[in-house]
């Protein structure tokens, strides 16, 4: 299969440039497209053969549900049974944006989308290219991240090309994603808000709108209600060790590990800008300032993929403050490390 790479300027979308890709979605093809979080691999939520191809192309487990993307809240009517007043508040506050809500589903929504659950996860992205593509398609689009299952999510068009060139007909490249990590996923559990996957819409932001406590899932569901809950995700080829605790102790521990692993071919450190010169190796990648975790979130997957390109044998990563978006960043780091975490507190 020949893959068409369509480059689009998100600040000035040429009239009609997305029409062929929208027609391809309508006819049952897969299209990779940018969102503000990560790139998605989309198919019409109505087309079961296309939905199956998403799972086959990614190597994605069938019990891992998909998120349905819409461009207008009116499209919820064909997807969900009811909208709780709490969700109405969140939609008003955060849509379009990186918040996915889990609703009771209409019977017509395929179990391939929901992994057989009675709920469906829906979001309305804010990326202008995603919004225009969804508007032209006029059908809700089911889309997980556009990467091989388990690998770091794609935040650039070239990441998608690396995984899927020759495997899907369309890749829309609109440059880097602004958020860089997947959307926050929230459901109501017996009427109480519960974050299933943290993201850049933080717990604190949700609590401010809802005026109540928002709980966070421990992520150990046997049957996941949202993507990213059960399986190892976001992982580069090399094993990852995450070191958490006070920054000075983290630096000491990583330098100890570097000394222990001095005979390894390549050990790469991913650290904060403040600590880059403190590590006893030249193979240090800049995650950004400790004071700007939004930038760290935007850079994370790009840096993990860079480690693959460098041929790393092992990756050592500084832990981050877990307040605000740091909670989402820590979630992704724990997933990438497969739980291989050293706490030096």
C-alpha positions as CSV (number, residue, x, y, z in Angstrom):
1,X,0.0,0.0,0.0
2,X,1.2,3.5,-0.8
3,X,0.8,6.0,2.0
4,X,-0.1,9.6,1.1
5,X,1.7,12.0,3.4
6,X,-0.5,15.2,3.4
7,X,1.2,18.2,5.0
8,X,-1.2,20.8,6.3
9,X,-0.5,24.2,8.0
10,X,-2.8,24.2,11.1
11,X,-2.7,28.0,11.1
12,X,-3.9,28.3,7.6
13,X,-5.8,25.3,6.3
14,X,-6.0,25.4,2.5
15,X,-9.6,25.1,1.3
16,X,-10.5,21.6,0.3
17,X,-7.1,20.1,1.2
18,X,-8.7,17.6,3.7
19,X,-11.6,16.6,1.5
20,X,-9.9,13.4,0.0
21,X,-8.9,12.2,3.5
22,X,-12.5,12.9,4.8
23,X,-13.9,10.9,1.8
24,X,-11.5,8.1,2.6
25,X,-12.8,7.9,6.2
26,X,-16.3,7.9,4.9
27,X,-15.6,5.0,2.6
28,X,-14.0,2.8,5.3
29,X,-10.3,3.6,5.1
30,X,-7.9,4.5,8.0
31,X,-6.6,8.0,8.3
32,X,-3.9,9.2,10.8
33,X,-4.5,12.8,11.9
34,X,-3.2,15.3,14.4
35,X,-4.9,16.4,17.6
36,X,-3.7,18.7,20.3
37,X,-2.7,15.7,22.4
38,X,-1.2,13.1,20.1
39,X,-1.8,11.8,16.5
40,X,-4.8,9.5,16.2
41,X,-5.5,6.6,13.8
42,X,-9.1,7.1,12.8
43,X,-11.9,5.1,11.3
44,X,-15.6,5.7,11.0
45,X,-17.2,4.5,14.2
46,X,-20.0,2.9,12.1
47,X,-17.7,0.8,9.9
48,X,-16.8,-2.5,11.7
49,X,-14.2,-3.8,9.0
50,X,-12.4,-0.4,9.4
51,X,-12.5,-0.7,13.2
52,X,-11.0,-4.2,13.0
53,X,-8.2,-2.8,10.8
54,X,-7.3,-0.3,13.6
55,X,-6.7,-3.2,16.0
56,X,-4.9,-5.3,13.3
57,X,-2.7,-2.4,12.2
58,X,-1.7,-1.3,15.7
59,X,-1.5,-4.8,17.2
60,X,-3.9,-3.5,19.8
61,X,-5.7,-5.9,22.2
62,X,-9.4,-6.2,21.5
63,X,-10.4,-5.4,25.2
64,X,-8.8,-2.0,25.0
65,X,-11.6,0.5,24.1
66,X,-11.4,3.3,21.6
67,X,-12.2,7.0,22.0
68,X,-14.8,8.5,19.6
69,X,-13.9,11.9,18.3
70,X,-16.6,14.5,17.3
71,X,-16.5,18.0,16.0
72,X,-19.9,19.2,17.4
73,X,-21.7,18.3,20.7
74,X,-24.9,17.6,18.7
75,X,-23.2,14.4,17.5
76,X,-23.5,13.0,21.0
77,X,-27.1,12.2,20.3
78,X,-26.1,9.2,18.1
79,X,-23.5,7.9,20.6
80,X,-24.8,8.3,24.1
81,X,-28.0,7.5,26.1
82,X,-27.9,10.5,28.4
83,X,-25.7,13.4,29.5
84,X,-25.3,13.9,33.3
85,X,-25.5,17.5,34.5
86,X,-21.9,17.2,35.7
87,X,-20.8,16.3,32.2
88,X,-22.7,19.3,30.9
89,X,-20.6,21.5,33.1
90,X,-17.4,19.8,31.9
91,X,-18.4,20.0,28.3
92,X,-19.0,23.7,28.7
93,X,-15.7,24.3,30.4
94,X,-13.3,22.0,28.5
95,X,-14.7,21.1,25.0
96,X,-13.2,21.4,22.5
97,X,-10.1,20.2,24.3
98,X,-8.1,17.3,25.8
99,X,-10.9,15.8,28.0
100,X,-12.6,12.5,27.2
101,X,-15.9,11.7,29.0
102,X,-17.2,8.2,29.4
103,X,-21.0,8.0,28.8
104,X,-23.6,5.3,28.8
105,X,-23.7,4.2,25.1
106,X,-26.4,3.9,22.5
107,X,-27.1,0.3,21.5
108,X,-26.0,1.1,18.0
109,X,-22.4,1.8,19.0
110,X,-20.3,-1.2,18.0
111,X,-18.8,-3.4,20.7
112,X,-15.5,-3.0,18.7
113,X,-15.5,0.6,19.8
114,X,-16.4,0.0,23.4
115,X,-14.6,-3.4,24.0
116,X,-18.0,-4.8,24.8
117,X,-18.7,-2.3,27.6
118,X,-22.0,-0.5,28.1
119,X,-20.1,2.8,28.0
120,X,-18.5,4.9,25.2
121,X,-15.6,7.3,25.6
122,X,-16.0,10.6,23.6
123,X,-14.0,13.7,23.1
124,X,-14.1,16.8,21.0
125,X,-10.5,17.8,20.0
126,X,-9.5,21.4,19.7
127,X,-6.8,21.0,17.0
128,X,-7.9,23.0,13.9
129,X,-6.9,20.2,11.5
130,X,-8.7,17.5,13.5
131,X,-11.8,19.7,13.8
132,X,-11.9,20.4,10.0
133,X,-11.4,16.8,9.1
134,X,-14.2,15.7,11.5
135,X,-16.5,18.4,10.2
136,X,-15.9,17.3,6.6
137,X,-16.3,13.6,7.5
138,X,-19.6,14.3,9.3
139,X,-19.4,11.0,11.1
140,X,-17.9,10.4,14.5
141,X,-14.4,8.9,14.2
142,X,-13.0,6.3,16.5
143,X,-9.3,6.9,17.0
144,X,-6.6,5.5,19.3
145,X,-3.1,6.9,19.1
146,X,-1.4,6.4,15.7
147,X,1.4,4.2,16.9
148,X,2.2,0.5,17.1
149,X,0.6,-0.8,20.3
150,X,2.9,-0.3,23.4
151,X,5.3,2.2,21.7
152,X,5.6,5.8,22.6
153,X,2.6,7.8,21.3
154,X,3.2,9.9,18.2
155,X,3.5,13.7,18.6
156,X,4.8,14.4,15.1
157,X,3.9,13.2,11.6
158,X,7.3,11.5,11.2
159,X,6.5,9.3,14.2
160,X,3.4,8.1,12.4
161,X,5.4,7.6,9.2
162,X,7.9,5.5,11.1
163,X,5.2,3.1,12.4
164,X,2.7,3.1,9.5
165,X,4.3,4.1,6.2
166,X,2.9,1.6,3.7
167,X,0.3,0.2,6.1
168,X,-2.4,2.9,5.9
169,X,-3.5,5.1,3.0
170,X,-3.4,8.6,4.6
171,X,-1.2,10.4,7.2
172,X,-2.0,14.0,7.8
173,X,1.1,15.9,9.1
174,X,0.4,19.2,10.8
175,X,3.6,19.4,12.8
176,X,4.1,18.8,16.6
177,X,1.2,18.3,19.0
178,X,0.9,21.1,21.6
179,X,-0.1,19.0,24.6
180,X,2.0,15.9,23.8
181,X,0.2,13.5,26.1
182,X,-3.2,11.8,25.7
183,X,-6.4,13.3,26.9
184,X,-7.7,13.1,30.5
185,X,-10.4,10.4,30.7
186,X,-13.2,10.8,33.2
187,X,-16.2,8.8,34.1
188,X,-18.9,8.9,36.8
189,X,-18.7,6.0,39.3
190,X,-22.0,5.9,41.2
191,X,-22.4,9.6,40.4
192,X,-18.9,10.5,41.6
193,X,-16.3,11.8,39.2
194,X,-13.4,9.4,38.6
195,X,-10.3,10.0,36.5
196,X,-9.4,6.8,34.6
197,X,-6.4,8.4,32.9
198,X,-4.8,11.7,33.9
199,X,-4.0,14.3,31.2
200,X,-3.5,18.0,30.7
201,X,-7.0,18.7,32.1
202,X,-5.8,18.2,35.6
203,X,-7.6,17.0,38.7
204,X,-7.4,20.5,40.2
205,X,-9.1,22.0,37.0
206,X,-11.9,19.4,37.1
207,X,-12.5,20.0,40.9
208,X,-12.7,23.8,40.3
209,X,-15.5,23.3,37.7
210,X,-17.4,20.6,39.5
211,X,-16.9,22.0,43.0
212,X,-16.4,18.5,44.4
213,X,-13.6,16.0,45.0
214,X,-12.4,14.1,41.9
215,X,-11.0,10.6,42.6
216,X,-8.2,9.0,40.5
217,X,-8.3,5.4,39.5
218,X,-5.3,3.2,40.5
219,X,-5.3,2.0,36.9
220,X,-5.4,-1.7,37.7
221,X,-8.7,-2.6,36.0
222,X,-8.9,-6.2,34.7
223,X,-11.3,-5.0,32.0
224,X,-10.2,-1.4,31.2
225,X,-12.9,1.3,30.9
226,X,-10.6,3.6,29.0
227,X,-7.3,3.3,26.9
228,X,-4.0,3.2,28.8
229,X,-5.3,1.5,31.9
230,X,-4.3,-2.2,31.6
231,X,-1.4,-2.7,29.2
232,X,2.2,-1.5,29.1
233,X,2.2,1.7,27.1
234,X,4.4,4.5,25.8
235,X,7.5,2.3,26.0
236,X,10.7,2.6,23.9
237,X,12.7,-0.4,22.9
238,X,15.2,-0.1,25.7
239,X,14.2,-0.8,29.3
240,X,13.4,2.3,31.3
241,X,14.2,3.0,35.0
242,X,12.3,5.9,36.6
243,X,14.0,7.5,39.6
244,X,11.7,9.4,42.0
245,X,12.3,11.5,45.1
246,X,14.1,14.8,46.0
247,X,16.0,16.1,43.0
248,X,19.5,16.0,44.6
249,X,18.9,12.3,45.6
250,X,17.6,11.5,42.1
251,X,20.8,12.9,40.5
252,X,23.0,10.9,42.9
253,X,21.1,7.7,42.2
254,X,21.2,8.1,38.5
255,X,25.0,8.7,38.6
256,X,25.3,5.6,40.7
257,X,23.4,3.7,38.1
258,X,25.5,5.1,35.3
259,X,28.6,4.0,37.2
260,X,27.2,0.5,37.6
261,X,26.2,0.3,33.9
262,X,29.5,1.8,32.6
263,X,30.1,-1.3,30.5
264,X,26.7,-1.1,28.8
265,X,26.9,0.1,25.2
266,X,24.6,3.1,25.6
267,X,22.7,4.4,28.7
268,X,20.7,7.6,28.0
269,X,19.5,9.9,30.7
270,X,16.3,12.0,30.3
271,X,16.5,14.8,32.9
272,X,15.4,18.3,33.7
273,X,17.2,21.4,32.3
274,X,18.4,22.3,35.7
275,X,20.3,19.0,36.1
276,X,21.7,18.3,32.6
277,X,25.3,19.1,33.5
278,X,25.2,17.1,36.7
279,X,25.2,13.7,35.1
280,X,28.3,11.7,34.4
281,X,27.5,11.1,30.7
282,X,27.2,13.0,27.5
283,X,24.0,11.1,26.6
284,X,21.5,13.4,28.3
285,X,18.3,14.5,26.8
286,X,16.5,17.7,28.0
287,X,13.0,17.2,29.3
288,X,12.7,20.9,30.1
289,X,12.6,23.0,33.2
290,X,11.3,21.6,36.5
291,X,9.1,24.8,36.5
292,X,7.5,24.0,33.1
293,X,6.0,20.5,33.2
294,X,3.7,21.4,30.3
295,X,6.9,21.6,28.1
296,X,8.0,18.3,29.6
297,X,4.7,16.6,28.7
298,X,5.0,18.0,25.1
299,X,8.6,16.6,24.8
300,X,8.3,13.2,26.6
301,X,7.3,10.9,23.7
302,X,9.6,12.6,21.3
303,X,12.5,12.0,23.6
304,X,11.6,8.3,24.2
305,X,11.5,7.8,20.4
306,X,14.9,9.7,20.2
307,X,16.3,7.0,22.6
308,X,15.3,4.4,20.0
309,X,17.0,6.3,17.3
310,X,20.2,6.6,19.5
311,X,20.2,2.8,20.0
312,X,19.9,3.1,23.8
313,X,20.4,-0.1,25.8
314,X,18.9,1.5,28.9
315,X,17.1,4.8,29.7
316,X,17.3,6.5,33.1
317,X,14.6,9.2,33.7
318,X,14.2,11.8,36.5
319,X,10.8,11.7,38.2
320,X,8.8,15.0,38.3
321,X,6.6,16.9,40.8
322,X,3.2,15.2,40.8
323,X,1.1,18.3,41.2
324,X,-1.1,19.5,38.2
325,X,0.0,18.1,34.9
326,X,2.9,16.3,36.7
327,X,0.3,13.6,37.8
328,X,-0.3,12.8,34.1
329,X,3.4,12.9,33.3
330,X,4.2,10.6,36.2
331,X,1.4,8.2,35.0
332,X,3.1,8.0,31.5
333,X,6.5,7.5,33.0
334,X,5.3,4.7,35.2
335,X,3.7,3.0,32.2
336,X,6.8,3.5,30.1
337,X,9.0,2.0,32.8
338,X,6.7,-1.0,33.2
339,X,6.7,-0.3,36.9
340,X,10.5,-0.3,37.2
341,X,10.7,2.6,39.6
342,X,13.3,3.5,42.2
343,X,12.1,5.7,45.1
344,X,15.0,7.6,46.7
345,X,12.8,9.6,49.2
